[in-house]
Amino acid sequence: MMQRFYLFGYRGSELPEVEAALSGVLGGDFRHRNSSYKGGDYLLFSSAEVQEVTVERNWIDDEGYLAEPDFPEWQVLVYVTNPDNRTLAALQDVAILSQLRLTELD
């Protein structure tokens, strides 16, 4: 089965703004998490319609590198793994987000 990994970006800096915009679209609430691997606080969502959604900051690691150096102007990153078509279309319609990348793996 083909694995699909989408990256969306938000130019603002606040995770709660993205959380508010996405909770209704996804039909559920995010879990608040913290991980040094993800730069501190982040949000996690999963359901039958989408394997996983994380909302994270485009943070700078200990060596001075951005999590997503190809997208320095995007302060908040939304990673989406294997959404169904309806969920993907709804995410693509969220006005504050822009789709930045799609990676497909066999």
Number of C-alpha atoms within 10 A of each C-alpha: 5 8 11 15 17 18 19 20 24 24 14 14 15 13 19 11 12 22 17 12 15 23 13 10 15 19 11 12 15 19 11 12 12 12 9 8 8 17 17 12 14 20 20 17 20 18 12 8 15 18 13 16 23 21 26 25 24 24 19 13 13 8 6 8 11 17 18 16 12 9 13 13 13 20 19 22 28 25 18 22 18 18 22 13 11 11 16 17 12 12 20 14 12 14 9 15 22 18 16 15 11 13 10 10 8 6
